[in-house]
Amino acid sequence: MNSSSDANQSGSPPFCLLGTVGYSHSLDTCVLEVVVILFLTVLIIAGNLVVIFVFHCAPLLHHHTTSHFIQTMAYADLLVGVSCLVPSLSLLHYLRGLNEELTCKAFGYMVSVLKSVSMASLACISVDRYIAITRPLSYTTLVTPCRLRVCIVLIWVYSALIFLPSFFGWGKPGYHGDIFQWCADSWKTNPGFSTFIVGLLYAPAALTVCFTYGSIFRICRQHTREITQRHARFSSQAEGDKGERCEGCPDKRYAMVLFRITSVFYVLWMPYILYFLLESAGLYHHKVASFLTTWLAISNSFCNCLIYSLSNSVFRKGLGRLFSPLFPSCLGCTDAKKAPAPVSPRPDPRCQV
């Protein structure tokens, strides 16, 4: 009995990032940390699996070339969720036999690469929509399936290479691995590497998104103003103008869906990027801030599929078709509601997104 108790006392207590800040012992912060990470892991894996299955079950979603980038993001976010099982199992003490330094480096590098894929995909989506609206006649010749595949491959290769120097001792790619004690205590950020990441990834992606969506909405606003003026000038041609007004409707509405996804991405990632810069410059360091900003950014891997499902009607139809075997009665109710279809002039169906 004494020998076992001595062994337990001599053994170091399990590392917990939130447990190192000296909060009250009435709240087990380590349990809270495990619950938060496990909860996000389950949401990310389940949500992105649904997105992937819906894309395979709904061919209409492949109408836009951006669906390839959306699927790339879904696969990357799914891998983020799967990789988050590593810190979850570590906090539950199932990975004691692994090399902690190598494990935390591999986890931090993997999550950084996967989130870089999402960020670069969002930038490519904005460029694709910009080309579709500014050059509609030459769009099919500029954006071909072959070029699309090459672009996706380049996104993965670029994301893998840009964080590779961190393995050779030049800085730290992020705080995702700080769940492990070695990463939290021994792996330090480097101002040069942080500037390198911001200059070659964060800043170009953000500037591209701001320029393209700003141009898209300016063009759409100008187009809407011209149609409104023409409608007021030739009121007798109101019906013709309505049809013309719908021509820009699909691109504008689909751009709005993608703009919401991009906006939420940067809203959730901005605290992490700001903390990354402040901590690298030695201006501010706090383990709780590191934990909260990191996992707030990772939670974006679930938000993408949530926004897309709420904003895209075709996606919702595919989602209903996917779950129709589980809820056949609800499907029958919707079919009954759709049965009486009165014949009347309706707006262009292309305006439905």
Salt bridges, closest charged atoms under 4 A:
ASP77 OD1 - LYS115 NZ 3.27
GLU101 OE2 - LYS105 NZ 3.87
ASP128 OD2 - ARG129 NH2 2.90
ASP178 OD1 - LYS172 NZ 2.70
ASP185 OD1 - LYS287 NZ 3.73
GLU239 OE2 - LYS242 NZ 3.99
GLU244 OE2 - ARG230 NH1 2.64
ASP251 OD1 - ARG129 NH1 3.45
GLU279 OE2 - HIS285 ND1 3.36
ASP348 OD2 - ARG350 NH2 2.61
